[in-house]
Amino acid sequence: MIKEVCVENFTNVPLMIERGANRIELNNDLTVGGTTPSFGVIKKTVEYAHKHDVPVIVMIRPRGGNFVYSEDELEIMINDIQICSLLDVDGVTFGCLTREKHLDKRAMNRLLSVAHIVDLEVVMHMAFNELTDAEQKETIDWLSKNSVKRILTHGGPLNQPISHTLDNLKELVKQAKNKIEILPGGGITNKNIAEIIEQIHVDQVHGTKLLDRI
């Protein structure tokens, strides 16, 4: 079972690894859903995590808000992906949408091409939740064909408890089978993790409260 713990900056990384995190998603500013952390934070986190054989996935997101990016912002994201490669990061997570909330395949292709050139694992993040059910199914196929490793999803709007999105998560897992990994997240805690794993049949989960911090 992979417990991917979502952390803000380096502060809690040692504690989370000590408590059993076996993958880290590294962010800045989780109050806006996470943005790209600094060079120094990435470097220190990767050095520490790799000493404990824990991979690090870095958020590639230049700001909070929507997932519609300008050309300047895409250039920033490309540069950040290149920096992640130089710092020996294991993977990056990003997602690009159009103003109509469709997957922005052009923007995604630009970022994917850079990530694949530098041999980084790629994760589609929670922007996936904003797609319609029909488009999610098509996007699963598109992402898998474009060598995306997994999709982080709540299975529905983040303002719904995960208990209300389990049926859709089950369907997504079924649709993604043998194509791409589904990583459930958003509202998973150390108290409900066992039940969620049993219901949707996954071997990995994501969250900020997967582990006891005390």
ZIPE-V797087 format. One line per field, one symbol per residue. phi: phi as a letter, one per 30 degrees, with the letter a starting at -180 (. if undefined). A space follows every 50 residues. Layout:
# ZIPE-V797087
phi=???
This chain:
# ZIPE-V797087
phi=.ccdcdbcideceedddddkdcacccbchddcjjbdddedddedddeddd dchcdbccdcadadjdcccddddddddddddddeddciddabbaabbddd icdddddedddddddddcicdbbdddeeddddeddedddedddddcidda bdbdileddcddddcddddeddddddeicadccdajjcbdccddddeddc hbcabblcbdbddd
